[in-house]
């Protein structure tokens, strides 16, 4: 990070702070002192779940609803132990993980009274609110704040040197926004990660404006400390998986490669967020001659390839028992194809999990596709997204039920995610 980038990012700390509350909570996320890691993959734009996890037992009606998009039945990837559901042919590596009990899915995840705005629905998923309530802090940040009171005072320290959350990309996220500070460091792989000196005492600090300047400098100084730790981890030598494509060909793989290097570098950060953009497939979602190819297929291939390379890295560095990965998107797509050879904003979606200790199954049932369908018809809600995130916090992160209830404002059902 160059100084001008530091200052620019610090200036927006009132809304999307660049700096992290270096919560030691994350340094202790896990069970019995284990340093467990959660890697969240945001599929930006609204993923078409019906062409991702395909309900084979609904194939006839699905073909009527989207004849130009439906994957040919003979190209659907069969999953071990499941004859009624399969995967898009671009998800071959995900199928292999599933068949080897390293991946699982939860069907029909969303929330009641869904909002179909990209911005609003993204905010809902990231803040942990329902559709009628606006929150300005992230659900992960609120969880961390239940453990580390009065942050940021006293952080980092000798026992808690590393940032608990890292966002890979060029912008911040509501997910890590705390009450007073952001809880994540943002790393842009395309930008040199440099550390700049910050002076707390320079200039007249006795005025009201001077006090604000000092406050910003304290934030920058804290960020510098975390940045130095991150830079050290990034300098670690790692023999990455040979499965990675060339840099720039798959942005998700590039981001996950950075995450793997930070983990190998000994960073105790426990929450990472990466993203794959481009899922707003209103037009030209699939090739007109072969629906198994095209825009959506290319995105799913990047997802499958990125997860596969990353998991190979995690195994090579011996952290396969410490890492849990999962996907989410702001919403799914409609059942019926639109007139532009695409799909419009929908409701619920399937969520993918991967890891050594996940429930390698399909939780929930296939969506029902009615005989007669309109452009407004949507998929039924089976599981509130807060049930999914809350179950992850409890089963993987070791959070108490009461702290999770506090995070989300009420109790949501538990879903078996970890075996």
C-alpha positions in Angstrom: 0.0 0.0 0.0 1.4 3.4 -0.9 0.9 6.4 1.4 -1.6 8.1 -0.9 -3.7 4.9 -1.0 -3.4 4.7 2.8 -4.8 8.2 3.2 -7.5 7.7 0.6 -8.7 4.5 2.4 -8.5 6.1 5.8 -10.6 9.0 4.7 -13.6 6.6 4.1 -13.4 4.9 7.5 -16.7 6.6 8.4 -18.4 4.3 6.0 -16.3 1.4 4.7 -13.1 1.6 6.8 -10.1 0.0 5.2 -8.5 -0.8 8.5 -9.1 -3.8 10.6 -10.1 -4.1 14.2 -7.5 -6.7 14.8 -9.7 -8.7 17.0 -7.9 -11.4 18.7 -11.2 -13.2 18.6 -10.3 -14.3 15.2 -6.9 -15.5 16.4 -8.9 -17.9 18.6 -11.7 -18.8 16.3 -12.3 -22.5 16.6 -12.7 -25.3 19.0 -10.3 -26.2 21.9 -7.8 -23.5 20.8 -7.5 -24.6 17.2 -6.9 -21.8 14.7 -9.7 -22.6 12.4 -10.1 -20.6 9.2 -13.3 -19.7 7.2 -13.0 -18.7 3.6 -16.1 -17.1 2.2 -16.5 -16.9 -1.6 -19.0 -14.3 -2.7 -20.5 -14.9 -6.1 -21.4 -11.4 -7.1 -24.4 -10.7 -9.2 -26.9 -13.5 -8.2 -26.0 -17.1 -9.2 -28.4 -19.3 -11.1 -28.7 -22.1 -8.7 -31.0 -24.2 -11.0 -28.2 -24.5 -13.5 -25.6 -25.1 -10.8 -27.2 -27.8 -8.7 -29.7 -29.2 -11.1 -32.8 -31.0 -9.9 -32.9 -34.0 -12.2 -36.3 -35.2 -10.9 -37.8 -31.8 -12.0 -36.1 -32.0 -15.4 -39.2 -32.2 -17.5 -40.9 -29.0 -16.1 -37.5 -27.2 -15.9 -37.0 -27.9 -19.6 -40.4 -26.3 -20.3 -39.5 -23.2 -18.2 -36.1 -22.7 -19.7 -35.7 -24.7 -22.9 -32.8 -22.5 -24.1 -30.8 -22.7 -20.9 -31.4 -26.2 -19.5 -28.3 -28.4 -19.5 -28.7 -31.5 -21.7 -29.4 -34.4 -19.3 -26.6 -36.5 -20.7 -24.1 -33.7 -19.7 -25.2 -33.3 -16.1 -22.6 -34.5 -13.7 -23.9 -37.3 -11.4 -23.1 -37.2 -7.7 -22.3 -40.3 -5.8 -25.3 -41.4 -3.8 -27.7 -39.0 -5.4 -29.8 -39.9 -8.5 -32.2 -36.9 -8.3 -29.7 -34.1 -8.5 -26.5 -33.3 -10.4 -24.0 -30.6 -11.2 -23.4 -28.3 -14.2 -20.7 -29.9 -16.4 -18.3 -27.0 -15.6 -18.2 -28.1 -12.0 -16.2 -31.3 -12.5 -13.7 -30.5 -9.8 -16.5 -29.8 -7.3 -18.1 -33.1 -8.3 -14.7 -34.8 -7.4 -14.6 -33.1 -4.1 -18.2 -34.1 -3.4 -17.6 -37.7 -4.4 -14.6 -37.8 -2.1 -16.7 -36.4 0.8 -15.0 -33.0 0.7 -18.0 -30.9 -0.4 -21.6 -30.6 0.3 -24.6 -28.4 -0.5 -27.5 -26.7 1.3 -30.6 -26.2 -0.9 -33.0 -23.3 -0.9 -31.1 -20.7 1.1 -32.4 -17.1 1.3 -34.7 -15.0 3.5 -38.4 -14.1 3.6 -39.8 -11.3 1.5 -36.6 -11.2 -0.7 -35.3 -7.9 -2.1 -34.2 -8.1 -5.7 -31.9 -5.1 -5.7 -28.2 -6.2 -5.9 -27.2 -3.5 -3.5 -29.9 -4.0 -0.9 -29.8 -7.8 -1.0 -26.0 -7.8 -0.7 -26.3 -5.6 2.3 -28.8 -8.0 3.9 -26.6 -11.0 3.4 -23.5 -9.1 4.7 -25.1 -7.4 7.7 -27.4 -10.3 8.8 -30.6 -8.3 8.7 -34.0 -9.3 7.4 -35.6 -7.5 4.4 -37.4 -4.9 6.4 -34.5 -3.8 8.6 -31.4 -1.8 7.8 -28.2 -2.5 9.7 -24.8 -0.8 9.4 -22.6 -3.4 10.9 -21.6 -6.8 9.6 -22.8 -10.1 11.2 -19.2 -11.3 11.4 -18.0 -8.1 12.9 -20.8 -8.2 15.5 -19.8 -11.8 16.5 -16.2 -10.7 17.0 -17.3 -7.8 19.1 -19.1 -10.1 21.5 -15.7 -11.6 22.3 -13.4 -8.5 22.2 -14.9 -5.6 24.1 -13.8 -2.0 23.6 -11.9 -2.7 20.4 -9.7 -1.1 19.0 -8.1 0.0 22.3 -5.0 -2.1 22.9 -4.8 -3.9 19.6 -2.6 -5.2 18.2 -0.6 -6.6 21.1 1.9 -9.3 21.8 -0.7 -12.0 22.0 -2.8 -10.8 19.1 -0.5 -9.6 16.3 -2.5 -10.6 13.3 -5.7 -9.2 11.7 -8.7 -11.5 12.3 -10.3 -10.8 8.9 -8.9 -10.1 5.4 -10.8 -9.1 2.3 -9.1 -9.8 -1.0 -10.0 -7.2 -3.5 -10.1 -3.5 -4.0 -13.0 -2.4 -1.8 -14.2 -3.0 1.8 -17.2 -4.9 2.8 -20.1 -4.5 5.2 -19.4 -8.0 6.5 -16.5 -6.8 8.6 -17.8 -3.3 9.5 -17.9 -3.0 13.3 -19.6 -0.3 15.4 -16.6 2.0 15.4 -14.1 0.4 13.0 -13.8 -2.0 10.2 -12.4 -5.3 11.2 -10.5 -6.3 8.1 -7.5 -5.4 6.1 -8.1 -5.2 2.3 -5.5 -6.7 0.1 -5.6 -5.9 -3.6 -3.3 -8.4 -5.3 -2.7 -5.9 -8.2 -1.3 -3.3 -5.8 2.1 -3.4 -4.1 1.7 -4.0 -0.4 4.0 -1.4 1.2 4.1 0.0 4.7 4.5 3.8 5.3 5.6 5.7 8.4 3.0 7.6 10.4 3.7 10.3 12.9 1.2 10.8 15.7 2.5 14.2 17.0 3.3 16.2 13.8 1.4 19.4 13.5 -1.1 21.3 15.8 -3.3 18.6 17.4 -4.9 20.8 20.1 -7.8 21.9 17.9 -11.0 19.9 17.2 -9.7 19.3 13.7 -6.3 18.3 15.1 -7.9 15.7 17.3 -9.6 14.2 14.3 -6.3 14.1 12.4 -4.7 12.4 15.4 -7.5 9.8 15.4 -7.0 9.1 11.7 -3.2 8.8 12.3 -3.9 6.3 15.1 -5.9 4.2 12.7 -3.2 4.4 10.1 -0.6 3.4 12.6 -2.6 0.4 13.7 -3.1 -0.5 10.1 0.6 -0.3 9.5 1.3 -2.8 12.3 -1.1 -5.3 10.7 0.3 -4.5 7.3 3.8 -5.3 8.4 2.7 -8.7 9.6 0.8 -9.4 6.3 3.8 -8.3 4.3 6.0 -10.7 6.2 3.5 -13.6 5.5 3.4 -12.7 1.8 7.2 -13.0 1.6 6.9 -16.7 2.6 8.1 -19.2 0.0 5.4 -21.6 -1.1 5.3 -24.3 -3.8 1.8 -23.6 -5.0 -0.4 -26.2 -6.6 0.4 -26.8 -10.3 -3.3 -26.8 -11.0 -3.5 -23.0 -10.9 -4.0 -21.3 -14.3 -1.8 -18.4 -15.4 -2.2 -15.3 -13.4 -5.0 -13.1 -14.7 -7.0 -16.0 -16.3 -9.1 -16.7 -13.2 -9.5 -13.9 -10.7 -10.9 -16.2 -8.1 -8.0 -18.5 -8.3 -5.6 -15.6 -8.1 -7.3 -14.4 -4.8 -7.4 -17.8 -3.3 -3.7 -18.2 -4.1 -3.0 -15.2 -1.9 -5.1 -16.7 0.9 -3.1 -19.9 0.7 0.1 -18.0 0.9 -1.0 -16.0 3.9 -2.0 -19.2 5.7 1.3 -20.8 4.8 3.0 -17.7 6.0 1.7 -18.4 9.5 -0.9 -15.7 9.7 -3.5 -16.4 12.4 -6.2 -14.6 10.6 -9.3 -16.7 10.7 -11.8 -15.1 8.2 -11.1 -14.4 4.6 -13.5 -13.0 2.0 -12.9 -13.4 -1.7 -15.2 -12.7 -4.6 -16.0 -13.8 -8.2 -17.9 -11.2 -10.1 -20.2 -11.5 -13.2 -23.2 -13.5 -12.1 -25.8 -11.0 -13.2 -26.8 -13.1 -16.2 -29.8 -11.3 -17.6 -28.6 -11.7 -21.2 -26.7 -14.4 -23.0 -26.3 -16.7 -20.0 -25.7 -19.7 -22.2 -24.5 -20.5 -25.7 -27.6 -20.7 -28.0 -26.3 -23.9 -29.6 -25.0 -25.6 -26.5 -26.5 -24.5 -23.1 -23.7 -26.3 -21.3 -21.3 -23.6 -22.5 -21.3 -19.8 -22.4 -21.2 -17.0 -19.8 -22.5 -18.9 -16.8 -20.6 -22.0 -17.7 -17.3 -20.0 -17.8 -18.1 -18.5 -14.3 -18.8 -21.9 -12.8 -15.6 -23.3 -14.3 -13.6 -20.5 -12.6 -15.3 -21.3 -9.3 -14.6 -25.0 -9.7 -11.0 -24.5 -10.8 -10.3 -21.9 -8.1 -11.7 -24.1 -5.3 -9.8 -27.1 -6.6 -6.4 -25.3 -6.8 -6.9 -23.7 -3.4 -7.8 -27.0 -1.8 -4.8 -28.7 -3.3 -2.6 -25.9 -1.8 -4.2 -26.3 1.6 -3.4 -30.0 1.5 0.2 -29.4 0.5 0.8 -27.0 3.4 -0.9 -29.5 5.8 -3.9 -27.3 6.9 -6.7 -29.4 5.4 -8.2 -30.0 8.9 -8.3 -26.2 9.7 -10.0 -24.7 6.6 -13.7 -24.5 5.8 -14.8 -22.8 2.5 -18.3 -21.8 1.4 -20.0 -19.8 -1.3 -22.9 -17.3 -1.2 -24.5 -14.9 -3.6 -27.0 -12.0 -3.0 -29.8 -14.0 -4.5 -30.6 -16.7 -7.0 -32.3 -16.4 -10.4 -35.9 -16.9 -11.6 -37.2 -20.3 -12.7 -38.2 -19.2 -16.1 -35.8 -17.9 -18.7 -36.3 -14.4 -19.9 -36.5 -13.1 -23.5 -32.8 -12.3 -23.6 -31.5 -15.9 -23.2 -30.9 -15.3 -19.5 -32.5 -15.2 -16.1 -33.8 -12.4 -13.9 -33.2 -11.8 -10.2 -34.7 -14.6 -8.1 -34.9 -15.7 -4.5 -33.3 -18.7 -2.9 -30.1 -20.5 -3.9 -27.9 -23.5 -3.1 -24.8 -23.0 -1.1 -21.6 -25.0 -1.5 -19.3 -26.0 1.4 -16.0 -27.7 1.1 -13.5 -29.0 3.6 -12.3 -32.1 5.4 -14.9 -32.0 8.2 -18.0 -30.8 6.4 -21.3 -32.8 6.1 -20.7 -34.1 2.6 -24.3 -34.4 1.6 -27.1 -32.4 0.2 -29.2 -30.7 3.0 -32.7 -29.9 2.0 -34.8 -31.1 -1.0 -34.9 -30.3 -4.6 -37.0 -27.2 -5.5 -40.4 -28.1 -7.0 -40.9 -26.8 -10.6 -44.7 -26.5 -11.3 -46.3 -27.7 -14.5 -47.5 -24.2 -15.3 -45.2 -21.4 -14.5 -45.0 -17.6 -15.0 -42.1 -15.2 -15.3 -42.7 -14.1 -11.7 -42.5 -17.6 -10.1 -39.6 -18.2 -7.7 -38.0 -20.9 -5.7 -39.3 -21.7 -2.3 -37.3 -20.8 0.8 -36.0 -23.8 2.8 -33.4 -22.3 5.1 -32.8 -18.8 6.3 -29.3 -17.7 5.4 -28.7 -16.7 9.0 -29.3 -20.4 9.9 -26.4 -21.2 7.7 -24.0 -18.6 9.0 -25.0 -19.2 12.6 -24.4 -22.9 12.2 -21.0 -22.2 10.8 -20.1 -19.9 13.8 -21.3 -22.5 16.3 -20.1 -25.8 14.7 -16.8 -24.5 13.1 -16.0 -21.4 15.1 -17.0 -22.7 18.5 -19.4 -19.8 19.2 -21.9 -20.2 21.9 -25.6 -20.3 21.0 -26.2 -17.1 23.0 -23.5 -15.1 21.2 -24.9 -16.2 17.8 -28.4 -15.2 18.9 -27.0 -11.9 19.9 -25.3 -11.4 16.5 -28.5 -12.1 14.5 -31.0 -10.7 17.0 -33.0 -14.0 17.3 -32.6 -17.7 17.2 -32.4 -19.5 13.9 -32.4 -23.3 13.4 -29.3 -25.3 13.4 -28.2 -27.0 10.2 -25.7 -29.9 10.3 -22.7 -28.5 8.4 -19.8 -30.1 10.3 -19.6 -33.8 11.0 
